[in-house]
Amino acid sequence: MVTIHLNNLRFFAHHGVHAEEAIIGNDFEVSVEVAFDVPEKVQSLSDTVNYVSIYQAIKNTFIHPSKLLETLAGNICDEIYKTDNRIKNINITIYKLNPPIPNFIGNVGVSYSKCY
């Protein structure tokens, strides 16, 4: 089994429960691990999962606003799986970099894991 990592991807989007988040938007950071079976020797792109396809699945899903990060994470996993049915496990972490919490320094996020 092989795991592909895409780390610290940055997106600006309008996810969140609060009305102002839908208007103002926020910065997000995403990291994902995708584990899948491969042949004994990986010698071509067709022997592996294309990380460009994974990135596109994340990017294309991220533009559709979700109220909850948990929902967004699940939707991203579903879209990543559609890119290649050899995928066995996806782990994703999404951070909201500027949460609407008064006097708060830091970020908030969720981690989500799905097995296929």
Secondary structure, DSSP 8 states (H G I E B T S, - for coil): -EEEEEEEEEEEE--SSSHHHHHH-EEEEEEEEEEE---SS--SGGGS--HHHHHHHHHHHHTS--S-HHHHHHHHHHHHHHH-TTEEEEEEEEEESS-S-TT--S-EEEEEEEE-
